[in-house]
Amino acid sequence: MATKIKNIGVDVSVKPEDECSDNNCPFHNDLKIRGNIFEGIIVSDKMDGSIVVEMRYLHKLKKYNVYERRKTKICAHIPQCLSAKKGDKVKIAECKPISKTKNFVLIDKLN
């Protein structure tokens, strides 16, 4: 039986082919994505159903007219139908709060 995959409104390179029963999956259930979409590298995948993604960005110091490198870590939910491991470059999207620290969900694996 072919699974029905919902259009999430964002271009993703690979659609998940596995069927999942995860309530927090944007492809197979009613989790809506909204707001920001970020790219980053997974630095931890030890939690069950969660990953930690590190984003690096440049911040301009107006006084000295130079840029400094900064980074931040974001916790994200990983649906059962997608697989990613430490070191993968991924795309995460903002969604409703899933837990105290998780407001993002994994939508695409880039490399």
N, C-alpha and C positions, 0 to 999 in steps of 0.2 A: 504494500500500500504506500503510495506516494504521500509524503508529508506536505502540508500546506504551510508555506513560508510567507509571513506577512511582510509587506513593504514598509521599512522603517523610515523612509524619506531621506536616507543618506546613501550615497554610492559606496558600496563595499565590494572588495575584490573577490571574495569567496563567500558564497551563501552556505550556511551550514546544512549538511545533508542528513545528519543524524537527527532522530526525533528525540525531543526532551520533554520532561514533565516539570521543568523548573518554572515556578510562578514568576520569577524575575528574569525571564528571557524575553528580549524585545522582538525576536523573530517568531516565536511560537505561542506567546501569551500576550497579556494586555499591558506590559510595561512600556510606557511611552518615553521616548527620549526627547529632550528639549534643551535649549541653551547651548553651552559651550561644547566643542569637540576638540580634544587634544591628542597629540601624538607623543609617545614616550617609550621608554625601555623598561621592561619588567625587571625589578631588582629583588623581588621576593615572591615566591609562590608556595610558601609553606602552609598558609592557612587553607582551610577547607572551603572552597567556593569563593575565595578572594585572592587578589593579587595586589602588590604595591608597585605603582608605576612612577618612575622618576622623570620629571620634565626639566629640561634645561632651557634657559632663555637669557636674553640680554636686557639689562636695565641701564638706562642712560642717566648719568650724573650731570645735571645741568650746569652746576657750578664749575666743573672742570672740563666739560664738553667731551667726556669719554664714556665708554660703556664698560660695565662690569658683568661678569658671568654669574648667574644665580641658578639655583635648582630648587625644586620642591617635590615632595612625595605625596601621591594621592592613592588612597585605597579604592579599589574598584571590584565589582562583582564579576565573576566569570561564569557564564551559563554552562550547563552541562553539555550542550551541543557544540561548543567551541573548545579548542585545546590550545594552550599556550604555556610556555615554560620560561624559566629565568633566562634573560638575555635577549628575548624576542622583542622586536619593535612592533608596537601595537597602537591602535586607535581606540580611545575611550570617549564615551558621550555622557553628558550630564542627564540624570533622571531624578525621579522622586527619591527621598531618603529611604534606603533599604535597611540601614541600621544606624547606629550612632555616628560612625565615621564613613560609611559608604554612601556616596551620592552619585557615583559613576558606574557605568556598566561597559564591559568590553564588547565592541562591535566588529572589530576587524583585526586581523594579524597581517602586518605589512610585509615582513620578510621572514 
